[in-house]
């Protein structure tokens, strides 16, 4: 997994960081609960229902992060691209977002 850190300014998700962390901690708790269900030999359909709930929670975080990325990073790159008269800047951010969407669709 690549880490694209740009320390000069905050990430697009910074304003929602605490909300994302709460959601992720809740999903983490759900995963522990699923492991406990397997250990206790719970009914398969009940386990699958909980797995679907975790997937939905992670999907919501993913969509939110993607929206923040587009609103912050891609729009920022568009402004920078215009200011520097370099269309490659925005194209790189769009390609990065497209690759992330592709990974999400494959998961």
Order of alpha helices (4+ residues) and beta strands (2+ residues): alpha-alpha-alpha-alpha
